[in-house]
Amino acid sequence: MTQHLPAIVENAQWVLFAWILANQGGVPVPVVPALFGVGALIASGRLSVVTTMVGNQDTCINRALLADGPGECPAGSVSLP
């Protein structure tokens, strides 16, 4: 595992993207350790907090579009008077 660590650190945003996408898709992966790791990389200056947050939001939006389709409300239908 230690031989893969430099590659994971270099591509941490893509690893987090895949990790969150898997979690949103229903795969039982532990998210808290990944978030602690990304937080440590952000604190050390190896990752940008802005691009990490944008990537996370993009992951959740893509998952919602793939699962529910465009224009669908995942919380149910909303009726207007």
C-alpha positions, 0 to 999 in steps of 0.5 A: 500500500505504501508504494501507491501512496504518492500516486494517491496524494498526487491524484487526491481530488480524483480519488475523492471524486470516485470515493464520493461517487461510489458512496452516493451510488450505494457502495458501503465505503467509509467516507470519514477517513477519506474526508480526514485525509483530504482535510489534512492535504488541504491544511498542508497546502497540497490541495486547494479547498475551492477546487476540492469543494467544487469537485465534491458538489459536481460529484453529487450533482452528477450522481443526482442527474444520472439517478433521477434524470434532468428535471426530476425532484429527488424529494418528491413532486412539488405542486404549485397552487 
